[in-house]
Structure formats: structure tokens, C-alpha cells
Amino acid sequence: MFKDNIASCVRSLANEESVALDRRGFLRLSVGTGAGLVIGAYIPVKSATSGQAAQAGDAVFNPFVTITPANKVIVLSKHLDKGQGTATGLATLVADELDADWSQMVAEFAPANAALYKNTFFGVQGTGGSTAMANSFEQYRKAGAAAKQMLVAAAAQAWKTDASKITVSKGVITDGTNTATFGELASAAAKMPVRDTVTLKDPKDFIYIGKSFPRLDQKAKVTAAPVFTQDIHLSDMLVAVVARPPRFGAKPGSVDAVKAKAVKGVIGVVTIPGGVAVVASSTWAAIKGRDALQVTWDETDADKRGTAELLEEYKALAAKPGLSVRKDGDAEKAIAGAKTVIDAEFAFPFLAHAPMEPLNAILAFKDGKATIWSGSQLQTIDQSVAAAILGIKPEDVAINTQWAGGSFGRRAVYNSDYVAEVAHIVKALATDKPIKLVWTREDDIKGGYYRPMYLHKVKVGLTESGEIAGWHHRIVGQSIMEGTAFAASSVKNGVDATSVEGVSDTPYTIPNYEVEVHNTKFGAPPLWWRSVGHTHTAYVMETMIDEIATRSGKDPVAFRLAMLEKHPRHAAVLKLAAEKAGWGTPVADGVARGVAVHESFKSFVAQVAEVRIADGRAKVDRVVCAVDCGLPINPDNIVAQIEGGIGYGLGAVLHSHVTLTDGIVDQANFGDYEVLRFNEMPTVEVHIIPSTEPPTGIGEPGTPPIGPAVANAVAALTGQRIRTLPLAIHKLAAS
């Protein structure tokens, strides 16, 4: 489905065009399609990479693998690495099939060229939905295996020996008599014919896959090498910041730029569709110029509702029937005849993405050609949007993808909002100087594209023995897809799958189960946030299941397992997490355990949280997590992603929330939009279930279970079932 979503979005933005000349300067003569290996003939014509530049004499084996005379293996990552370790993961796949030495491996980002580097799940080039390893697993292994075949063929020809007598290990090729490095044979090997098929290793022969190795970006980031967009300073580059309206839906009215232009360093002030841009010789001058602007905003179409008004509207909608999502049996009849009825209402706030590196992009436009430097997450869409604004073809927009300092969904925007802004600024100024657009932290927190605000109304009827007789579930909130080019393929009969995922497809065996949804409208644009709909649906499902278990006098783990008999992978992670956490054994005084299990992005995660109450706040001391994400490519990286997902989700559960008063966002920076602090990060233990299943997502699945696991522990300690997040708005007291 997501593939259709992305493809339809691109088609709506611009006509799809093939890209003949990519950023590294390899002229494409032939390509393949699908998830398999893309092989073609490439002629190096120029060097222009964001990392280690390609040099004359480098041997290009296929779109993903280049070997230098210095014996380095450059792997082009078609996916953005924004901290999740994707580039290292893809290099691992190549290194294993190539039998390279890990010290040889270098990762760079592929140019914007959907014909070569498309996400095979999306149909265009882009990263998201925790799909990187899943869609690239076979493709990059084949690329490594093909390069190895070509090296062996070159060695056999040079040494006049049979290829079957040649072995490759740790980057060394030998027939027992002759020995060569990859770099020594690369030039000849790259000219070898490519076989139609390649033989991949049996998993038992893996050298790197399934083992932990240092990430390739580790040294650069630790030593503060300039790898992020914000680090880039081009000759003659100007810097732009944008004054945006305080209320969503407003637009610029009258603009008095006299004082702004008087600020030293300010070059110009231009009005663009989203606001008023100040362009200057430095970031500081641009910000000071923006501060001096006098703008009267046209609020004719502005949304002036605040959080309180929205919540009342949501509650009123939740009292009425919504669009049908799922209907098994007769939930209302079953509930009416139940022994016990639980009636619960859950409220979830807007959430900002708040990556450490706020949005930014550099665009240079000269002689009908544009170049963008950015942590681009949807390269094909960014290309199409910039091209449409500048009046050129998408293939005339080159993208130098940089490492991104986080995203959590914010850089994967269906309308490429920040790329569009810088394109509009360049066009309005009619300059051929590069312009860097910079968003401040305040711009980011107040700038919209939030995880939407949601309300759930749940009614569950229990039998005398404590079993579920019926479950009626209404969800109220903004559809992320509705009103975008994604709607045609992702919104069915008015139902956006991302609003209801995790509820509509629950693994629990529930008779008489009914789910409905109401789609609301609000000025703040919604966007996917790490784990999308699972951010709220997992919380509701897992806290409700927990409450049902405790009300029925049943152990929460045993109760879940009884309802997961048809879902062995859910059950396996739940059992492992409970075992490793010591579920059922005594805990320290004032500490309680809570549990949750959830599937998202085809991965299965269970977590047990140990929580205590201090000064009316929940303090999470320990989290034990079990994960099944298919074949683990790099266990250490999986652990890191789970740790990061827990920390990210825990910040939202404990603190984070965006509120509005009269349509204006109240929060502005980390002082009032609180995220998890270092001293709040719990000890995290991660246990990975061995698997031979294909790899599945890991960047997002660690986030959904942490909220309900903590809330269930809080309930065990205090007797309070927390149904409005974040926890910080509640005064907690141990019972």
C-alpha cells in the first residue's frame, strides 16, 4: 500500500522522468528493475559525492559497489541514514557477500535517481516505514556477490587458472600461489561480463550478517566531521530564515521590511507562499532581520481553535457513530449483556518531531540546473517539488544527500515543505548564489506537521469469568493521508489505515469486536511521527488489556498469552521479555512492573518496565525488551535502535505535548516542549530472538510498547489508570 501511496504522490507533484546522469557522475547505459540486482555499464565522468569523492581509476561494479585503487569498497546507500544505522547495515550486506574486510568499507549516499535507487516497496527513491533493510536485503547482497564474481573472473584471467580454485577472504583474493587485493584487480574486474544470476551465501556461512560491527559513521560524528547539512558552507552562500504566521491557515498580508533591511548583512526580504523570508550573509543576520520585520497576517482562513475547544469537539464526535473500520459480531449487544462494563476515554496530544538537527536545505540554481544539499528522506518527491517551482525537469535537480541529525518522520514530507520554501526563495530572489534555509528550534516546535491529537472511546463488556464478551472502539483524530496525494490509495471508504493501525488489526482474539473512526479537520498539518498510528493505538490496546486482566484477577502476561495462541511470534517475545525481567518475582519496595507487547512494521516487540513514584512523577528504572525483527543484520545496531525508540517514546509518555491557545502553539523550545533528559533514561536490556525470517523494521517498533508498559506499572503502583498523556500532567501517588 505504501508503495502506491508514494508513487501517486510523486505523480501528482510532477511527471516522473528517468534520470540519465547521476550525482556521482556515472552515465547510465542500462538498468534492471525490481528488488534484484541492478547491473549496467557506467562511465565515470565527474566526481561529486557528499563523502569520499570518487576518483579517476575507481572501478564501478554496479550502482551500489565501487572499489578504489586504494582498496576501499564504497557502498552507495539508497536510503537516508538519519541515525538509524542504515548505511552501515547496507554496507554489511555487501561486505558479507563480497568477503571484504570490514576496514575496507566506506558508505556514501546514492544520488537522486529513482531508476537505480528506488525503494522497491515505494516505487520511488525514499526512506521510511522502517523498510530500508527489508527492501534492500537481497538487492545489496546480490550487488556484493556480483562484484565478487567479477573479481574472481579477473583473477582467473590474470593468473590463467580456473575460477573454482580461487578463494576470497577478508578482502584478499588467492589461488594458493598468487595473491591480490580488491584494489589491485578492481580495474580489470569491472570490465568482466556480469552473469545473469548470482549465488548468495547460505546463512550458516555469514561472516558479518548477524554479528555486531562498529558503524561506519561513528568516527566522523565523534570527531565532529562536517557531515550534516548545517555544517556546509559554500562559497558566496546566503542564509535564509522565514517568518511564518502564528496561526495555521493564515498568510502574509502587509509587510514592512524597512527595519529588517537595515540590519547589517541582510540582502533581501521576499514573500513566499508560506511566509516572509529574510535572506542575509549569515544565519545571525537573517534571524535579527526577521526579528525586525513587521508583518500583518491575513487570518481570514486561520484556525483559531485551541486544545480545549478541540478536545470538546472530539468528545462530542466520540459519542456518535463513526465510519466503520471493522465489525465482528455484535459488540453492543454483547456489551449490553455483560456482567461488567469498562467505559474508557483516552486523549493524546499533538507531538512535535523535534530532531536534534532542525530542518535545513541548501539550493543552488544556475543555467537551468539545480543542486540541493539536504538530509533528503524522499529524494524523488524533493526533486519533483523543486523542479515544479523552478520550472525545470526533475532530472535537472541533483540532490547531495547528507547525513541527517534525526527525523522521526519530519523530513519525509508529502509536499517537501522545507525544500519548497528554499526553492521559492531562490526563485523570488532570481539569484544564482546558493541559499541555505535554516529552521530554528522555535520554528520547528511551532511549525506544525505534528503527530495528530487523538481521542479514543472504548467500551468493553466482560463475562462473569472475566473474559471479553464485546469490545466497541471509536477513534477521533486527523487523518494524515486525507487531503494529500496519498488519499487515493490509502484512504478506503473514508478510513485512513494509519489512524486505526494497531486497533483494526489487533492480534488478540476478541469476539464481537467493532472499530469506528471520525476524521477531524484542523489547521495544523498532520504527519507521521515515529511509529505513526501505533503511537496511540498500542497505548490504548495494551492498557485496556492490562486493566481487563487485573480486574479479572488474572496475571497480565498469562492473560495475554491465552489470547495470542494464534500468534506465536507475539507470544515468543512476550514470554522472553517476561522471563528476562523476572516477571512474577519480587521487586524492591515502591517498584512495580508493567508489560506490553505490540507488532508494528512487521516486527514484534514486548517490554517490561520497572517503575517507581518520586515526587508525584513516574521514574522508570529499568526496561527489559524482547524483539523479533527477522534475521538480525547487526545486533548491536538493533539494540541501539530499541534503546533510542524507548527513549524517544518515553519522553512523549512522560513529558512531551504541544498545546494551542486560540490557535497559537504554546510551546517553543526544549524548555517547554520537554523531551527525555539523560538522567531519566532507564537501564535498557534488549534480547533479540534468533530468526531465519527476512529482516523487518527496527527503527520504529521499539517506541509503541514503552508507553503502555510504563502506564501499566503506574497502575500497579497507584491504582490510577492514566488515560490522558503525558504523565507529567498527573499527580501520582503510590497506593
MOFENVEN-V879485 format. One record per helix or strand of 3 or more residues. SS is the DSSP state (~ for helix, > for strand). FROM is the first residue (numbers start at 1). TO is the last residue. Records with the same first field share a line. If there is no record, write none. Layout:
BEGIN
SS->FROM-TO / FROM-TO
END
This chain:
BEGIN
~->2-13 / 86-98 / 102-104 / 114-117 / 132-159 / 163-165 / 182-189 / 203-205 / 218-222 / 229-231 / 258-261 / 283-292 / 307-318 / 331-336 / 379-390 / 394-396 / 417-429 / 441-446 / 487-490 / 497-500 / 534-551 / 556-563 / 568-581 / 635-654 / 678-680 / 701-718 / 727-729
>->26-28 / 42-44 / 59-62 / 65-67 / 73-77 / 105-109 / 167-169 / 172-174 / 179-181 / 238-244 / 251-256 / 266-272 / 275-280 / 294-298 / 323-328 / 340-348 / 360-366 / 369-374 / 397-401 / 435-438 / 454-462 / 468-478 / 513-520 / 591-600 / 603-614 / 617-628 / 683-688
END
